[in-house]
Amino acid sequence: MEEDATYICDSCGEEIVVPIDVTAGRQQEYVEDCPVCCHPNVIYVAAEDDGSWHLDSESES
């Protein structure tokens, strides 16, 4: 099962929609290249108590 969430690219500022694999756990971390500027972002995914998903991102060093 997948759901969608968004993050803001740290490099170009675009809002990016990404699918969340809910079967991968309540806490996830992975690197994804921005589809607009190709800059790698570290994506942090966390499940909230109400069933929603929260994403944070930062530039990959």
Number of C-alpha atoms within 10 A of each C-alpha: 8 11 11 10 15 17 20 17 25 17 15 12 11 15 13 13 12 15 11 18 13 14 8 10 11 13 13 15 13 10 14 16 15 18 12 13 12 12 15 19 22 18 20 16 20 15 15 11 7 6 8 10 18 14 17 15 20 16 15 13 6
